[in-house]
Amino acid sequence: MPPPPRLPRDFRGKGRWIVRDLDITVPFTWEGRDGDSQMTAGGPQYPIWFTNLIHRGTLYTLTYKWPGLDEHPCSRVPGFTLEDLNQGFENARFVGRETLRRTPQRHVNHWRVGVVFPQLPPGNHPRVPLALGDIYVDENNRGTFWQVLQFGVQNLYDPELDEWLVMDTFEHRPGTVTLPRRCEPPR
């Protein structure tokens, strides 16, 4: 069994963010520096534009643009770090080895990770999947992320609650992480 995914402290990559049910594909970047990380999808000229960050122990989400969305607050979840994310990956379930058929082909380990509420023993209990994901990491480097399907409550704006990120590049060099002004604490 290979070791589970582990997002590195320093990285940078580019690819696409895909929302299939809305027929939207936009450019995507994912960068990390010193344990902080930032995902950015789209931009002002695209139908969607958002950023998700782990910055100095807080998880931020800011959606600038999304179909049918009029409010654009910056949400904050304090007490969340890269270490917390990687600890969540420790409980991922290995699905198997796969080949992502695109150019170039990627040989990956497929993992499934999830947060379900409430956590109860096996049996006939109602459960809600809060956040689930299929994570595809390079078979030779668990810190190289090639593709992620995330679904659940964290995709609240998407009617089908599922979105893909597909990386074209992923380098183990420090990226740039910038907290948007709208997310900065009042001074």
Kinemage of the C-alpha trace (Angstrom):
@kinemage 1
@onewidth
@group {chain A} dominant
@subgroup {mainchain}
@vectorlist {calphas} color= white
{ca met a 1} P 0.000 0.000 0.000
{ca pro a 2} L 1.471 3.387 -0.955
{ca pro a 3} L 1.556 6.195 1.622
{ca pro a 4} L -1.475 8.572 1.554
{ca pro a 5} L -1.433 11.993 -0.155
{ca arg a 6} L 0.485 14.777 1.541
{ca leu a 7} L 0.342 18.368 0.288
{ca pro a 8} L 3.862 19.838 0.468
{ca arg a 9} L 4.777 23.109 2.184
{ca asp a 10} L 6.115 24.604 -1.075
{ca phe a 11} L 4.695 24.005 -4.560
{ca arg a 12} L 3.163 25.652 -7.610
{ca gly a 13} L 0.976 24.352 -10.394
{ca lys a 14} L -1.439 25.310 -13.139
{ca gly a 15} L -4.405 23.602 -14.674
{ca arg a 16} L -8.171 23.885 -15.021
{ca trp a 17} L -11.178 24.104 -12.686
{ca ile a 18} L -14.143 22.201 -14.130
{ca val a 19} L -17.805 22.529 -13.140
{ca arg a 20} L -19.392 20.022 -15.524
{ca asp a 21} L -23.059 20.588 -14.687
{ca leu a 22} L -22.654 24.322 -15.451
{ca asp a 23} L -20.505 23.569 -18.534
{ca ile a 24} L -17.757 25.834 -17.139
{ca thr a 25} L -13.996 25.285 -17.390
{ca val a 26} L -11.645 28.060 -16.238
{ca pro a 27} L -7.893 28.427 -15.632
{ca phe a 28} L -6.728 27.299 -12.205
{ca thr a 29} L -3.601 27.854 -10.113
{ca trp a 30} L -2.599 26.178 -6.861
{ca glu a 31} L 0.419 27.405 -4.946
{ca gly a 32} L 2.026 26.849 -1.566
{ca arg a 33} L 4.697 28.710 0.392
{ca asp a 34} L 5.964 27.891 3.899
{ca gly a 35} L 2.841 25.835 4.683
{ca asp a 36} L 0.312 28.406 3.456
{ca ser a 37} L -1.524 27.551 0.234
{ca gln a 38} L -3.844 29.218 -2.261
{ca met a 39} L -6.158 27.931 -4.975
{ca thr a 40} L -7.484 30.413 -7.526
{ca ala a 41} L -10.011 29.519 -10.229
{ca gly a 42} L -11.071 31.793 -13.062
{ca gly a 43} L -10.766 35.550 -12.956
{ca pro a 44} L -12.744 38.719 -13.675
{ca gln a 45} L -13.211 37.790 -17.355
{ca tyr a 46} L -14.580 34.275 -16.589
{ca pro a 47} L -18.029 33.117 -15.398
{ca ile a 48} L -16.544 31.965 -12.074
{ca trp a 49} L -13.752 33.402 -9.955
{ca phe a 50} L -12.807 32.367 -6.447
{ca thr a 51} L -9.864 31.788 -4.154
{ca asn a 52} L -9.425 29.354 -1.257
{ca leu a 53} L -6.498 29.827 1.118
{ca ile a 54} L -4.864 28.338 4.131
{ca his a 55} L -3.100 31.394 5.532
{ca arg a 56} L -1.406 31.573 8.931
{ca gly a 57} L -3.683 29.008 10.558
{ca thr a 58} L -6.990 30.126 9.025
{ca leu a 59} L -8.948 28.709 6.087
{ca tyr a 60} L -10.402 31.456 3.860
{ca thr a 61} L -12.859 31.251 0.976
{ca leu a 62} L -13.703 34.245 -1.190
{ca thr a 63} L -15.989 33.853 -4.210
{ca tyr a 64} L -15.786 36.957 -6.376
{ca lys a 65} L -18.042 35.625 -9.124
{ca trp a 66} L -20.410 32.650 -9.506
{ca pro a 67} L -23.664 32.227 -11.495
{ca gly a 68} L -26.652 33.246 -9.359
{ca leu a 69} L -24.527 34.587 -6.504
{ca asp a 70} L -24.967 38.194 -5.373
{ca glu a 71} L -23.160 38.169 -2.006
{ca his a 72} L -19.373 37.924 -1.881
{ca pro a 73} L -18.196 37.728 1.745
{ca cys a 74} L -14.859 36.284 2.739
{ca ser a 75} L -15.534 33.294 4.975
{ca arg a 76} L -12.998 32.356 7.656
{ca val a 77} L -12.478 29.118 9.550
{ca pro a 78} L -9.805 29.736 12.208
{ca gly a 79} L -7.589 26.982 13.527
{ca phe a 80} L -6.996 25.183 10.200
{ca thr a 81} L -3.476 24.522 8.901
{ca leu a 82} L -1.638 22.496 6.296
{ca glu a 83} L -0.908 19.987 9.059
{ca asp a 84} L -4.661 19.615 9.702
{ca leu a 85} L -5.265 18.999 5.993
{ca asn a 86} L -2.493 16.413 5.799
{ca gln a 87} L -3.754 14.749 8.971
{ca gly a 88} L -7.145 14.376 7.239
{ca phe a 89} L -5.373 12.714 4.308
{ca glu a 90} L -3.895 10.123 6.720
{ca asn a 91} L -7.369 8.509 6.921
{ca ala a 92} L -7.802 8.385 3.134
{ca arg a 93} L -8.771 5.044 1.619
{ca phe a 94} L -6.615 3.685 -1.199
{ca val a 95} L -8.787 3.022 -4.262
{ca gly a 96} L -6.045 1.765 -6.577
{ca arg a 97} L -3.456 2.570 -9.194
{ca glu a 98} L -4.771 4.257 -12.330
{ca thr a 99} L -3.654 5.992 -15.494
{ca leu a 100} L -5.116 9.416 -16.246
{ca arg a 101} L -5.543 9.307 -20.008
{ca arg a 102} L -4.550 12.712 -21.268
{ca thr a 103} L -1.421 14.265 -22.715
{ca pro a 104} L 0.856 13.359 -21.117
{ca gln a 105} L -0.614 10.296 -19.425
{ca arg a 106} L -0.189 10.313 -15.649
{ca his a 107} L 0.305 7.186 -13.547
{ca val a 108} L -1.376 7.892 -10.241
{ca asn a 109} L -2.519 6.487 -6.933
{ca his a 110} L -6.239 7.140 -6.439
{ca trp a 111} L -7.367 7.952 -2.877
{ca arg a 112} L -10.780 8.733 -1.351
{ca val a 113} L -11.069 11.013 1.660
{ca gly a 114} L -14.203 12.151 3.443
{ca val a 115} L -15.822 13.849 6.374
{ca val a 116} L -19.221 12.423 7.329
{ca phe a 117} L -21.500 13.677 10.100
{ca pro a 118} L -22.300 12.281 12.539
{ca gln a 119} L -19.514 9.756 12.983
{ca leu a 120} L -21.328 6.619 14.112
{ca pro a 121} L -20.527 2.906 14.100
{ca pro a 122} L -21.670 0.753 11.178
{ca gly a 123} L -25.409 0.247 10.966
{ca asn a 124} L -28.633 1.893 9.915
{ca his a 125} L -27.851 5.499 10.898
{ca pro a 126} L -28.578 8.659 8.885
{ca arg a 127} L -25.311 10.267 7.785
{ca val a 128} L -24.513 13.404 5.775
{ca pro a 129} L -21.365 13.637 3.603
{ca leu a 130} L -19.982 17.080 4.460
{ca ala a 131} L -16.870 16.880 2.302
{ca leu a 132} L -15.679 14.059 0.109
{ca gly a 133} L -12.922 13.881 -2.429
{ca asp a 134} L -11.151 11.640 -4.884
{ca ile a 135} L -7.480 12.568 -4.972
{ca tyr a 136} L -5.078 11.422 -7.678
{ca val a 137} L -1.392 11.795 -6.766
{ca asp a 138} L 1.671 10.788 -8.751
{ca glu a 139} L 2.463 7.130 -8.107
{ca asn a 140} L 6.106 8.052 -7.409
{ca asn a 141} L 5.457 11.154 -5.294
{ca arg a 142} L 2.470 11.441 -2.940
{ca gly a 143} L 3.044 15.205 -2.803
{ca thr a 144} L 2.383 15.745 -6.523
{ca phe a 145} L -1.359 16.259 -7.035
{ca trp a 146} L -2.625 15.717 -10.592
{ca gln a 147} L -6.393 15.672 -10.161
{ca val a 148} L -9.009 16.148 -7.443
{ca leu a 149} L -12.762 15.633 -7.510
{ca gln a 150} L -14.322 17.339 -4.525
{ca phe a 151} L -17.964 17.022 -3.669
{ca gly a 152} L -20.208 17.733 -0.720
{ca val a 153} L -21.304 20.746 1.270
{ca gln a 154} L -18.084 22.661 0.496
{ca asn a 155} L -19.381 23.000 -3.094
{ca leu a 156} L -22.595 24.673 -1.965
{ca tyr a 157} L -22.869 27.033 -4.955
{ca asp a 158} L -22.746 24.221 -7.529
{ca pro a 159} L -26.158 22.573 -8.172
{ca glu a 160} L -24.573 19.086 -8.357
{ca leu a 161} L -22.134 19.765 -5.460
{ca asp a 162} L -19.143 18.446 -7.416
{ca glu a 163} L -16.149 20.167 -8.997
{ca trp a 164} L -12.876 18.984 -10.532
{ca leu a 165} L -9.401 20.413 -10.488
{ca val a 166} L -7.073 19.048 -13.150
{ca met a 167} L -3.409 20.029 -13.015
{ca asp a 168} L -1.254 20.380 -16.128
{ca thr a 169} L 1.890 21.274 -14.156
{ca phe a 170} L 2.963 20.687 -10.548
{ca glu a 171} L 6.396 21.791 -9.340
{ca his a 172} L 7.992 21.457 -5.920
{ca arg a 173} L 9.149 25.084 -5.737
{ca pro a 174} L 7.711 27.830 -3.508
{ca gly a 175} L 4.683 29.562 -4.959
{ca thr a 176} L 2.987 32.842 -4.111
{ca val a 177} L 0.205 33.069 -1.513
{ca thr a 178} L -1.593 36.391 -1.121
{ca leu a 179} L -4.422 37.055 1.315
{ca pro a 180} L -7.026 39.190 -0.535
{ca arg a 181} L -7.653 42.633 0.966
{ca arg a 182} L -11.306 41.690 1.492
{ca cys a 183} L -10.192 38.873 3.806
{ca glu a 184} L -7.784 40.910 5.888
{ca pro a 185} L -8.844 41.550 9.486
{ca pro a 186} L -10.003 45.102 10.277
{ca arg a 187} L -7.217 47.445 11.380
